[in-house]
Amino acid sequence: MKTTKLSVINWLRSVFLPALLIGITHYCKAQNVDFGKSYINITKGINGGTVETGDTLEIRASFVVRSGTYDSCRYSDQVPAGTAFITGTIRVLTNEGKIYKSFTDAAGDDPGWISGTTITINLGFNAAAAPATAFKRGRVANTHKPSFYGSVCIMIASFRVKVTAATRTNISTGGGTITYKNGLNPIQTFIFPSNILQVYQNYGICANTVGVNSIGTETNGTFGSGKPRNRGTSANVPVGYTYNVFDQNTPNDYSYGITNNTSTRTNYTILNTWPKPDGSSPSHRVFGVWDIIGDHTGAVSPTAGNPAADTVANPNAGYMLVINAAYRIDSAFQQTISGLCPNTYYEISCWMRNICSKCGCDSNGVGASGGAGYIPTAAADSSGVYPNLTFDIDGIDYYTTGNIRYTGQWIKKGFTFLTGAVQTSFTLKFFNNAPGGGGNDWSLDDISVSTCSPNMNYSPSLVPSVCAGNILNVYDTVRSFFNNYIYYKWQRSTDGGISWLDVTAPAGPAAPLWNGTAWEYVSGYTLPTDKTQLTNNGDKYRLVAATTLSNLSDANCRFTDVASIITLNVIDCGILLDTKLISFTGLMIHDQAVLNWITTTVHEPLLFNIEKSNDGVHFSGIATLPGYNDHGGGQNTYSFTDTSRITGKNYYRIRMKNNGGQSAFSKIIFLSGSPDNFSFVSVINPFNNELAFNIYSDHRGPVNADLIDPYGRTVKRTSYSITTGVNHLSIGNTGRLAASIYILRVRSTGVVLQKQVLKQ
């Protein structure tokens, strides 16, 4: 049967108006007006973020007339302290945020003005019904515009400010009044409740490892799982929202549901391909237009989420929270979270989804789902009022999500919060921050409060080998997006990691350096000879780090990388070689690597295996040279040319062996087949008494070399005069430097080379 435009409009009214009226009458049954106040961070836009100095905020106050006529309508407010009014921004908006009326800042020429810091807007703009003027409050009826389906009038009084307050300053965005009267009744004044936001640095979401979720309840913010489509109520959703199951017109305004399938109870489906609006009788879709989806937890695609659960065939599926919000700035989810660590950064986040692509209603009262002449929310966008959430901690706003546009996908929203010096708990609330119905329908899942933890990188390897009875130096490079994990200590386990004992005293604070992507510092520990015996094979070592000394002693507030722990490999090296390698160097000559090494006096027959690698880790033999077996020589010098053409990066080492099977490795050197105009050719790494390196240059001139310790201090500085080609350079007298990781920085004619080197 052909559907007429009139039948579509009537169907829309039959669907949306009962839902609207049922959802809002529980708020104020004695009268037919409703109020709400919020703010939008214009600067942060759809990405969302914290409020920072210099951001532009739009203050919005909703006045909703559901039925009847009201006179003496006026909005009055103060420019918040800590902000500056932006000229030319006094307006009345539609519930979708479009400009309906604009006013000058001056008094006496139109119904809106600013005097000092006081904003005044006389409301009511129907020319045939006692409209507002510059000197008179106006009349607003439920049939006036901006209209919601022709039966409700929604006005958003607004103005914009620029934040001038400094970081960590609180700003009051609440207060302000609406006056109105009905018939001969006296003028009533509605005072908007107080609201505080804090100017807070916008760190975004943790860029590094995220630790254990601390939210605890509601199955750690996932809302659990089960077979029934409609789960029961949640103790974390405040009384301002009423629990409903999913059906033709529910959950309606100011209601919520918890489900694994958002189709209607009376026409269950797992498909999201039904038309919008769905004209089936009964409809498969809530209000005929909501998406039919499943939850987010564990989805193969985090943005796509899970499909609507098949609760007939599937005995278990994950749940999500779905909110139908409206005008009031209500807490939709709240939880007191305990057991937190002081002075620690936490990522507070959730996954959200706008679930209605055709819920818009323009200022003429025309709905998006088939109404002739509907004006889209934005170009090709009929979703209506965008969901927008505020994250509140202990009664203070810290973050807003920005408008969640309809994309048919889930999106992660959140920010990073730093606990106070002694803070171990806070109350987290998610507030509806969008001004109105006709949209503002959203799902919420996978709420998380997780520590922003550092990354750890152990060297020389996770399974370092050491000859029994020798010392071994191990290192851990601690990297973090925030530079506050600065206290640390080393621990050892002799029972496979079940229990740990401290082997160093607590240390710190370290002085991390910014490496371009993270803050980092290096901590080293020397295993003494009595801990490298054959009986110590398999012992484990780790570094634990924390933000304070007290946190370092608290197992719940310190951090270690449980996936990467040093496991000791103690080997019996037998009789040590009598001959020692004194030096090993290399250089490039005509695209070939020429290797040179020197040994002490030879007391036994030797073989030298030359090994090569393209990654510095995996080596293979390319040649074997016999030793001179010259017992009378004080030193023996050897040379080998790799006849293959060198391209890219190449690593070489020498393995010296005797007839008894004992062996010793040289240091690894690096040679490059394609040097830049000024570049490292090779660096002897690790180093001890001397740091030798080769530089290729296409020019002559002076060169300065600095050796920089983990705290950014220059501990060695040397100058050279180089020539064209490969230059053999070194920094001497490094034997007394502490074992650690250093930065070798070489500068010439505006070019700076840097390489990380290890001092043994």
Beta strands, then each sheet from edge to edge (+ up, - down):
strand 1: 33-41
strand 2: 56-65
strand 3: 69-78
strand 4: 83-85
strand 5: 91-93
strand 6: 99-102
strand 7: 112-115
strand 8: 118-122
strand 9: 138-141
strand 10: 147-148
strand 11: 152-163
strand 12: 170-172
strand 13: 177-181
strand 14: 188-191
strand 15: 196-198
strand 16: 210-213
strand 17: 225-226
strand 18: 242-243
strand 19: 255-259
strand 20: 317-318
strand 21: 320-324
strand 22: 331-337
strand 23: 345-354
strand 24: 389-393
strand 25: 396-400
strand 26: 411-418
strand 27: 426-432
strand 28: 441-452
strand 29: 455-459
strand 30: 465-467
strand 31: 472-480
strand 32: 487-493
strand 33: 501-502
strand 34: 513-514
strand 35: 519-527
strand 36: 540-546
strand 37: 566-567
strand 38: 569-571
strand 39: 581-589
strand 40: 592-600
strand 41: 606-613
strand 42: 620-626
strand 43: 635-642
strand 44: 649-658
strand 45: 663-665
strand 46: 669-672
strand 47: 678-683
strand 48: 691-697
strand 49: 701-708
strand 50: 714-722
strand 51: 725-731
strand 52: 740-748
strand 53: 751-759
sheet 1: 1+ 2- 11+ 4-
sheet 2: 1+ 2- 11+ 5- 6+
sheet 3: 1+ 2- 11+ 10-
sheet 4: 7+ 8- 3+ 9-
sheet 5: 7+ 8- 3+ 13- 14+
sheet 6: 12+ 15-
sheet 7: 16+ 28- 21+ 19- 18-
sheet 8: 16+ 28- 23+ 26-
sheet 9: 17+ 20-
sheet 10: 22+ 27- 24+ 25-
sheet 11: 29+ 31- 35+ 34-
sheet 12: 30+ 38+
sheet 13: 33+ 32- 36+ 37-
sheet 14: 39+ 40- 43+
sheet 15: 42+ 41- 44+ 45-
sheet 16: 42+ 41- 44+ 46-
sheet 17: 47+ 48- 51+
sheet 18: 50+ 49- 52+ 53-
end
